[in-house]
Amino acid sequence: MAIKSNASTEEVVGSGMKLYSGLTNVNVIAVNPTMAELHALDIKVKSEPNYQVSFSDQEYNKVVFWLGNEDTKVKLEVLVQPKARVSQNGKNQYINAIGQTTWSEGKPSFDWWKATGERHAFVGEETLINFVKAWANVANGDDVSFETGKKISNGDVSEIRALVGVLKDNQVRVLVGVKDDKYQTVYTKHFGRVKPQRDDFFVRNLNDDYGSFNADFNADLAWGTHNPTINLVTPDAKEDEDWTMPDKPLNSTDDESPF
């Protein structure tokens, strides 16, 4: 007999990839990296990443932020298009120089709205701006906008990639979940600042009608090893139900015996 055993409390190779979920602070370590750049970050991929995708008969470009901390590396994907974002009822989404967004049929005229730099927002821009605002820790009312918005919507992310070096010491707080028991993914409806840590904002957005997260995550939002939610299947028969052998097995003839 040859058995190389380990204590049952030890985690060994073959026990499955270690996954994490919950709220955590991360650094942005790359934006739309090449395969070689990913390998340099010890992220194993077998082919060059494709930053374009077709979804619901629509073509999108992808802005992919790779985020990392001492435990894991995870990617945040934002789908963008070079066209104005329009609601189902025909309203346009507007954005301005300080990152405010709103929906309006014509130019916004709300008391709180700042007209400086106002224009139609491209598809995906609101998510990008909200992420950069938290990552760069931009104060409310300060400038946060892209100079190359049209290029970004067409897949040229040079302006965003430049921020990786500028903001290398900055962190952003994100909610990480797990899909299909093997993929880590990032919640895109809210991004938090490191200070103050308003985790209640995540809870508020998760409970919003349009804020659900299509992923599994630790119920208390605490960061750590992911504990999957187990869905138990109720058996057809009650536990106290008596089981008996049928008088005649299925698909049998009268002269067949079940034994």
Phi, psi and chi 1 to 4 in degrees:
 res  aa     phi    psi   chi1   chi2   chi3   chi4
   1 MET       -  135.1  178.9 -177.3  -67.0      -
   2 ALA  -135.0  105.7      -      -      -      -
   3 ILE  -132.5  116.0  -59.6  175.9      -      -
   4 LYS   -91.9   93.9 -177.4  173.8  174.6   53.6
   5 SER   -89.5  161.8   65.9      -      -      -
   6 ASN  -134.4  156.9  -63.4  -82.0      -      -
   7 ALA   -60.1  141.2      -      -      -      -
   8 SER   -65.2  -14.3   57.4      -      -      -
   9 THR   -85.3   -7.2   54.2      -      -      -
  10 GLU   -90.5  146.4  -68.7 -174.9   18.4      -
  11 GLU   -94.8  124.2 -174.5  173.7  -48.9      -
  12 VAL  -119.4  165.4  -62.0      -      -      -
  13 VAL   -62.2  135.8  174.7      -      -      -
  14 GLY   100.9   -5.7      -      -      -      -
  15 SER   -87.3    2.3   57.6      -      -      -
  16 GLY   104.6  152.7      -      -      -      -
  17 MET   -68.8  136.9 -175.8  173.9   65.0      -
  18 LYS   -76.7  123.8 -166.1  168.8 -173.6  177.4
  19 LEU  -115.7  150.1  -61.3  171.7      -      -
  20 TYR  -123.5  155.1  -66.4   84.8      -      -
  21 SER  -153.2  166.4   71.7      -      -      -
  22 GLY   114.9 -171.2      -      -      -      -
  23 LEU   -89.8  135.7  -70.6  169.0      -      -
  24 THR  -156.3  159.1 -173.1      -      -      -
  25 ASN   -92.9  135.8  -60.4  -24.0      -      -
  26 VAL  -136.1  156.5  -68.4      -      -      -
  27 ASN   -97.6  150.9  -67.0   91.9      -      -
  28 VAL   -87.9  118.7  178.1      -      -      -
  29 ILE  -106.5  -13.3   55.6  178.1      -      -
  30 ALA  -169.0  155.1      -      -      -      -
  31 VAL  -131.3  123.3  176.4      -      -      -
  32 ASN    45.0   54.8  -76.3   24.5      -      -
  33 PRO   -73.6  157.2   27.9  -35.1      -      -
  34 THR   -79.1  172.3   63.3      -      -      -
  35 MET   -61.2  -41.3 -179.0  170.9   68.0      -
  36 ALA   -63.4  -39.7      -      -      -      -
  37 GLU   -66.9  -36.9  -70.2  170.1  -26.3      -
  38 LEU   -66.3  -42.3  -73.8  168.4      -      -
  39 HIS   -62.1  -37.2  -72.6  174.1      -      -
  40 ALA   -64.9  -25.0      -      -      -      -
  41 LEU   -91.9    8.9  -67.1  168.9      -      -
  42 ASP    63.0   33.9 -160.9   28.1      -      -
  43 ILE  -106.9  112.9  -60.6  170.6      -      -
  44 LYS   -85.5  114.9  -54.9  -56.4 -177.9 -173.6
  45 VAL  -129.4  155.6  -65.4      -      -      -
  46 LYS  -102.3   -7.4  -63.3 -179.5  179.9  179.3
  47 SER  -152.0  167.9   60.1      -      -      -
  48 GLU   -64.2  134.3  -75.6  -69.1  -16.5      -
  49 PRO   -64.6  144.7  -18.1   30.5      -      -
  50 ASN  -105.9  118.5  179.8   14.4      -      -
  51 TYR  -101.8   29.7  -65.4  115.9      -      -
  52 GLN  -132.7  148.9  -67.0 -179.3  -40.8      -
  53 VAL  -153.1  148.6   64.7      -      -      -
  54 SER  -104.2  131.7  -63.9      -      -      -
  55 PHE  -146.8  124.7 -177.0   72.3      -      -
  56 SER    50.6   47.9  -62.0      -      -      -
  57 ASP    62.3   22.7  -63.5  -35.5      -      -
  58 GLN  -122.8  144.1  -65.3  -80.3  -33.4      -
  59 GLU   -96.1  130.7  -61.6  -66.4  -33.9      -
  60 TYR  -128.4  151.5  -67.0   87.1      -      -
  61 ASN   -98.8  150.1  -66.1  -58.0      -      -
  62 LYS  -110.6  132.5  -66.3 -164.2  -68.2 -172.9
  63 VAL  -105.5  113.8 -178.9      -      -      -
  64 VAL  -112.8  115.3  178.6      -      -      -
  65 PHE   -96.1  123.8  -63.8   88.0      -      -
  66 TRP   -92.3  124.8  -85.7   95.1      -      -
  67 LEU  -114.7  145.6  -45.0  174.4      -      -
  68 GLY  -149.1  151.5      -      -      -      -
  69 ASN  -140.9 -166.3   59.6   17.7      -      -
  70 GLU   -69.5  -14.4   62.4  -84.6    9.0      -
  71 ASP   -99.4  -38.5  -67.4  -39.9      -      -
  72 THR  -158.1  170.7 -169.0      -      -      -
  73 LYS  -126.4  135.6  -61.5 -178.6 -178.8   74.0
  74 VAL  -143.8  151.2   61.5      -      -      -
  75 LYS  -109.4  144.1   61.6 -178.4  178.7 -179.9
  76 LEU  -110.3  121.5  160.7   65.6      -      -
  77 GLU  -109.4  132.2  -66.9 -169.4   -6.0      -
  78 VAL  -123.5  124.9 -178.0      -      -      -
  79 LEU   -89.7  130.1  -58.5 -176.9      -      -
  80 VAL  -127.8  155.1  -61.2      -      -      -
  81 GLN  -139.2  147.3  -77.2 -177.9  -50.5      -
  82 PRO   -82.5   53.9   30.6  -35.3      -      -
  83 LYS  -149.8  157.5   65.7  178.6 -174.9  180.0
  84 ALA   -67.3  144.3      -      -      -      -
  85 ARG   -84.6  126.6 -171.6 -179.1 -179.9 -165.1
  86 VAL  -127.9  136.6 -178.8      -      -      -
  87 SER   -76.4  169.6   68.8      -      -      -
  88 GLN   -63.5  -27.1  -67.8 -177.2  -14.0      -
  89 ASN   -95.0   13.5   60.5    6.9      -      -
  90 GLY    90.6    6.0      -      -      -      -
  91 LYS   -82.4  147.5  -70.4 -173.8  177.3 -179.4
  92 ASN   -92.5  145.1  -66.4  -59.6      -      -
  93 GLN   -90.7  128.6 -174.1  178.1   45.7      -
  94 TYR  -108.3  152.7  -77.7   82.5      -      -
  95 ILE  -139.0  151.2 -166.7  166.6      -      -
  96 ASN  -126.6 -172.6   61.2   18.8      -      -
  97 ALA   -71.1  -17.6      -      -      -      -
  98 ILE  -106.1   15.6   62.3  173.3      -      -
  99 GLY    82.1   11.0      -      -      -      -
 100 GLN   -74.7  145.8  -70.7  178.5  -42.0      -
 101 THR  -131.8  150.7   58.6      -      -      -
 102 THR  -159.9  164.6 -169.8      -      -      -
 103 TRP  -107.7  134.9  -64.0   93.5      -      -
 104 SER  -160.5  147.1  179.2      -      -      -
 105 GLU   -71.5  -36.9  -67.1  179.6   -6.4      -
 106 GLY  -125.3 -166.1      -      -      -      -
 107 LYS   -59.5  134.1  -73.6 -170.8  175.4 -177.4
 108 PRO   -61.8  143.4  -20.9   32.8      -      -
 109 SER  -131.8   27.7   57.6      -      -      -
 110 PHE   -74.7  151.2  -49.6  111.4      -      -
 111 ASP   -60.7  -35.4  -68.4  -21.0      -      -
 112 TRP   -83.8  -11.8   52.3  -91.0      -      -
 113 TRP   -79.1  133.3  177.4 -102.0      -      -
 114 LYS   -99.9  122.2  -54.1  -61.1 -179.4 -175.3
 115 ALA   -77.8  -12.9      -      -      -      -
 116 THR   -58.8  120.8  -55.6      -      -      -
 117 GLY    73.0   15.2      -      -      -      -
 118 GLU   -67.5  142.3   68.1  178.8    6.8      -
 119 ARG  -167.6  173.2   57.7  176.3  174.1   78.4
 120 HIS   -68.4  136.9  -70.4  164.6      -      -
 121 ALA   -84.4  139.4      -      -      -      -
 122 PHE   -81.7  160.2   62.2   78.1      -      -
 123 VAL   -59.3  124.8  173.5      -      -      -
 124 GLY    93.3  -11.2      -      -      -      -
 125 GLU   -66.6  -38.1 -173.9  172.0   13.1      -
 126 GLU   -58.0  -45.1  178.7 -176.7   20.7      -
 127 THR   -63.7  -42.6  -58.4      -      -      -
 128 LEU   -60.7  -46.9  -72.1  177.2      -      -
 129 ILE   -64.5  -42.8  -73.3  -67.7      -      -
 130 ASN   -62.4  -37.9  -73.3  -19.7      -      -
 131 PHE   -67.6  -47.4  179.1   77.0      -      -
 132 VAL   -63.7  -37.1  171.4      -      -      -
 133 LYS   -59.4  -43.6 -172.8 -175.7  -62.7 -175.3
 134 ALA   -73.6  -41.3      -      -      -      -
 135 TRP   -63.5  -45.4  174.7   27.0      -      -
 136 ALA   -84.3   -3.5      -      -      -      -
 137 ASN    55.2   50.0 -161.4   24.6      -      -
 138 VAL   -76.2  129.7  177.4      -      -      -
 139 ALA   -70.5  147.9      -      -      -      -
 140 ASN   -57.1  129.0  -72.5  -23.9      -      -
 141 GLY    95.8  -11.0      -      -      -      -
 142 ASP   -89.1  161.2  -76.5   -7.8      -      -
 143 ASP   -65.6  136.8  -71.0  -14.7      -      -
 144 VAL  -155.7   98.5   52.8      -      -      -
 145 SER  -154.3  164.0   62.3      -      -      -
 146 PHE  -101.7  137.3  -60.6  120.1      -      -
 147 GLU   -80.3  -24.7  -65.9 -179.3   -2.0      -
 148 THR  -116.0   43.5   60.7      -      -      -
 149 GLY   -55.0  -42.2      -      -      -      -
 150 LYS   -64.9  -40.8 -173.1  173.8 -178.3  178.8
 151 LYS   -64.9  -41.6  -71.0 -176.5  177.3  179.9
 152 ILE   -60.0  -44.4  -68.8  170.4      -      -
 153 SER   -65.0  -20.9   66.9      -      -      -
 154 ASN   -96.4    6.4  -82.5  -69.9      -      -
 155 GLY   103.3   -2.8      -      -      -      -
 156 ASP   -90.6  103.4 -178.1  -11.8      -      -
 157 VAL  -102.9   24.4  -61.6      -      -      -
 158 SER   -55.7  -42.3  -58.6      -      -      -
 159 GLU   -63.7  -39.3 -176.5  178.6    5.3      -
 160 ILE   -73.4  -38.3  -56.3  176.7      -      -
 161 ARG   -60.3  -34.8  -78.0  171.8   62.4   97.1
 162 ALA   -62.4  -26.2      -      -      -      -
 163 LEU   -70.4  -21.6  -68.1  174.6      -      -
 164 VAL   -59.8  -42.0  177.0      -      -      -
 165 GLY   -74.9  -41.6      -      -      -      -
 166 VAL   -63.5  -38.6  175.2      -      -      -
 167 LEU  -109.2   30.1  -59.6  173.7      -      -
 168 LYS   -61.5  -25.4   61.5 -177.2  178.8   62.5
 169 ASP   -95.0   -7.3  -64.3  -37.2      -      -
 170 ASN   -81.9  150.0  -84.2   36.4      -      -
 171 GLN  -124.9  158.8  -69.2 -172.8  -47.3      -
 172 VAL  -131.7  147.5   57.1      -      -      -
 173 ARG   -98.4  127.9 -167.6  161.0  178.4   79.2
 174 VAL  -134.3  160.5  -63.4      -      -      -
 175 LEU  -103.1  121.4  173.1   59.5      -      -
 176 VAL  -104.1  135.9  176.6      -      -      -
 177 GLY  -127.7  179.4      -      -      -      -
 178 VAL  -128.1  132.1  174.2      -      -      -
 179 LYS  -113.2  140.3  -64.5 -174.1   68.9  172.2
 180 ASP    55.0   26.7  -58.5  -33.0      -      -
 181 ASP    62.7   14.7  -63.7  -36.0      -      -
 182 LYS  -149.9  -13.3   57.1 -176.0  176.6 -179.6
 183 TYR  -113.1  128.6  -59.0  112.4      -      -
 184 GLN   -88.2  139.1  -67.0 -172.3  151.4      -
 185 THR  -141.1  163.0 -175.0      -      -      -
 186 VAL  -117.4  134.8  178.3      -      -      -
 187 TYR   -67.2  131.8 -176.1   59.5      -      -
 188 THR  -109.3   -0.1   60.0      -      -      -
 189 LYS   -84.8  -13.2  -60.1  -57.7 -169.6  -32.4
 190 HIS  -157.9  139.9 -177.9   72.2      -      -
 191 PHE  -126.6  136.6  -52.5  106.1      -      -
 192 GLY  -106.9  158.6      -      -      -      -
 193 ARG   -87.0  156.4  -56.2  172.5 -168.9  -94.2
 194 VAL   -69.9  -39.1  174.0      -      -      -
 195 LYS  -132.7  129.2  -69.2 -175.2  178.0 -179.2
 196 PRO   -76.4  153.3   30.9  -34.8      -      -
 197 GLN   -84.3   91.1  -74.2 -171.1    3.6      -
 198 ARG   -92.5   74.9  -68.1  -63.7  -55.1  -87.0
 199 ASP   -66.2  -20.3  -65.5  -10.9      -      -
 200 ASP   -64.7  -24.9   56.3  -51.2      -      -
 201 PHE   -64.8  -37.5  -72.7  170.3      -      -
 202 PHE   -63.2  -45.0  -76.0   94.2      -      -
 203 VAL   -61.5  -43.3  175.2      -      -      -
 204 ARG   -60.6  -43.4 -177.2 -172.4  -56.9  173.1
 205 ASN   -70.9  -37.0  -81.1  -90.0      -      -
 206 LEU   -62.4  -31.8  -73.8  165.8      -      -
 207 ASN   -87.1   -4.0  -71.5  -34.1      -      -
 208 ASP   -73.8  154.3 -173.4   77.2      -      -
 209 ASP   -57.1  -32.8  -69.6  -19.3      -      -
 210 TYR  -112.0   20.4  -59.2   99.1      -      -
 211 GLY  -112.2   14.2      -      -      -      -
 212 SER   -65.8  157.0   60.5      -      -      -
 213 PHE  -118.0  115.2 -172.2   18.3      -      -
 214 ASN   -82.0   63.9 -175.2   24.7      -      -
 215 ALA  -162.0  163.0      -      -      -      -
 216 ASP   -96.7  140.7 -167.1   22.6      -      -
 217 PHE  -152.2  159.6   50.1   92.5      -      -
 218 ASN   -56.8  128.1  -66.7  -23.5      -      -
 219 ALA   -58.5  -32.5      -      -      -      -
 220 ASP   -88.3    3.4   59.1    0.5      -      -
 221 LEU    66.9    3.6  -58.5 -174.3      -      -
 222 ALA   -69.5  138.9      -      -      -      -
 223 TRP   -75.6  137.1  175.6 -108.5      -      -
 224 GLY   163.9 -171.7      -      -      -      -
 225 THR   -55.7  133.3  -56.9      -      -      -
 226 HIS   -70.0  131.6  178.3   62.2      -      -
 227 ASN  -110.0  102.8  -63.0  -50.6      -      -
 228 PRO   -59.9  144.7  -19.0   31.0      -      -
 229 THR   -77.5  126.3  -61.0      -      -      -
 230 ILE   -99.9  123.3  -59.9  174.8      -      -
 231 ASN   -97.0  110.7  -65.2  -42.2      -      -
 232 LEU   -80.8  139.2  -61.2  178.2      -      -
 233 VAL   -96.3  123.4  177.8      -      -      -
 234 THR   -74.4  126.0  -56.6      -      -      -
 235 PRO   -65.4  154.2   23.2  -33.2      -      -
 236 ASP   -65.9  -35.7  -67.3  -26.5      -      -
 237 ALA  -101.7  149.9      -      -      -      -
 238 LYS   -73.3  151.7  -63.0  179.4 -179.1  178.7
 239 GLU   -62.1  -30.9  -69.4 -176.8    3.1      -
 240 ASP   -94.4    9.5   59.1   -5.3      -      -
 241 GLU   -77.6  134.2 -177.1  175.1  -12.9      -
 242 ASP   -74.8  135.7  -68.5  -29.5      -      -
 243 TRP  -107.0  132.6  -72.3   85.6      -      -
 244 THR  -129.8  152.6   58.8      -      -      -
 245 MET   -74.4  129.6  175.7   64.0   72.1      -
 246 PRO   -62.5  153.2   24.4  -33.9      -      -
 247 ASP   -60.7  -33.5  -65.9  -27.2      -      -
 248 LYS  -139.9  124.8 -176.4  172.9   67.8  173.1
 249 PRO   -59.4  153.6  -19.8   31.9      -      -
 250 LEU   -60.3  143.1  -64.5  175.7      -      -
 251 ASN    62.1   26.5  -57.3  -38.4      -      -
 252 SER  -105.9  166.4   70.4      -      -      -
 253 THR  -105.7  168.3   59.4      -      -      -
 254 ASP   -60.1  -29.2  -70.3  -18.7      -      -
 255 ASP   -94.7    4.5   58.2  -11.7      -      -
 256 GLU   -85.2  144.1  -73.2 -178.7  -38.4      -
 257 SER  -111.5  140.9  170.9      -      -      -
 258 PRO   -75.2   -4.2   28.4  -35.2      -      -
 259 PHE  -118.9      -  -54.9  103.9      -      -
